[in-house]
Amino acid sequence: MVKLFTIMGKIKFNVIKKLILDTVVAIKN
């Protein structure tokens, strides 16, 4: 249960991080 929650948290974090990076790149360009 805890492991599944941790994996989901990591996936969500990576997706959010990618969205933020894409937004920053779009603003700079």
GIURZI-V81916 format. One record per residue. RES is the residue in three letters. D_LAST is the distance of its C-alpha to the last C-alpha in whole Angstrom. Layout:
RES D_LAST
RES D_LAST
//
This chain:
MET 42
VAL 40
LYS 39
LEU 38
PHE 36
THR 34
ILE 33
MET 32
GLY 30
LYS 28
ILE 27
LYS 26
PHE 24
ASN 22
VAL 21
ILE 20
LYS 18
LYS 16
LEU 15
ILE 14
LEU 12
ASP 11
THR 10
VAL 9
VAL 6
ALA 5
ILE 6
LYS 4
ASN 0
//
